């Protein structure tokens, strides 16, 4: 669940950066938004890490 929540927060940050970049014509925010969106899609396409048996105390 934490994986999905963090991924959603990345998407919200990307959208906020895009909005500020378009509003202020700031290229830095547009680039930041693009990088955050790329990170979002990479996380969304990957499977969340499964805890290892050693971590569960088995």
C-alpha positions in Angstrom: 0.0 0.0 0.0 2.9 2.4 0.8 4.2 1.8 -2.7 1.0 3.0 -4.3 0.6 6.0 -2.0 4.1 7.2 -2.7 3.6 6.7 -6.4 0.4 8.8 -6.3 2.3 11.5 -4.4 4.9 11.6 -7.2 2.1 12.1 -9.7 0.6 14.9 -7.7 4.0 16.6 -7.4 4.6 16.2 -11.2 1.2 17.8 -11.9 1.9 20.7 -9.5 5.3 21.3 -11.2 3.7 21.3 -14.6 1.0 23.7 -13.5 3.6 26.1 -12.0 5.8 25.8 -15.0 3.1 26.6 -17.5 1.7 29.4 -15.3 5.1 31.2 -14.9 6.7 30.0 -18.1 9.5 28.5 -16.0 11.4 25.9 -17.8 12.8 24.5 -14.6 9.4 23.5 -13.4 8.5 21.9 -16.7 11.7 19.8 -16.6 11.0 18.9 -12.9 7.5 17.9 -13.9 8.8 15.7 -16.7 11.3 14.0 -14.4 8.7 13.4 -11.8 6.3 12.0 -14.4 9.0 9.6 -15.7 9.6 8.5 -12.1 5.9 8.0 -11.6 5.5 5.8 -14.7 8.6 3.7 -13.8 7.2 3.0 -10.4 3.7 2.4 -11.7 5.0 -0.2 -14.2 7.1 -2.0 -11.6 5.9 -4.5 -9.0 6.2 -3.4 -5.3 9.1 -5.2 -3.6 8.0 -8.2 -1.6 9.4 -8.6 1.9 12.1 -11.3 2.1 11.5 -14.3 4.4 14.4 -13.2 6.5 12.7 -9.8 7.1 9.5 -11.5 8.3 11.3 -13.5 11.0 10.5 -16.9 9.5 
